[in-house]
């Protein structure tokens, strides 16, 4: 009887982990897929030199409901959390205008990715979703433009 109870608990834990991997807080389906770093913007002081910035060009990043593949590592159970910001909030937070990224809308979505429900601070875990096909990754003060493949 104890073995069956242990198997039941293990199955329930697996099911909960699987459900948490699918939490996306309403991200558009266009978000999921493979993205390539194609350009960058530097609003001010960056922790990266030009050679480091250039080394990101062409790198691929993949986001799915069950796995995130980033240039530096991957996550088996990503949790995507999206929050909306106004233009003013964005400028206050990032000291950069969305217009500098080619965006003229009023609402910006910030997507933070955690891994296995823990904070995950790696390149590609914080994103700016401006509109369909317009995604930016923020890392070390550089806004990297990602293009959907």
Beta strands, then each sheet from edge to edge (+ up, - down):
strand 1: 33-42
strand 2: 60-63
strand 3: 68-69
strand 4: 74-75
strand 5: 78-86
strand 6: 107-115
strand 7: 126-131
strand 8: 134-139
strand 9: 142-148
sheet 1: 4+ 3- 2+ 1- 9+ 8- 7+ 6- 5+
end
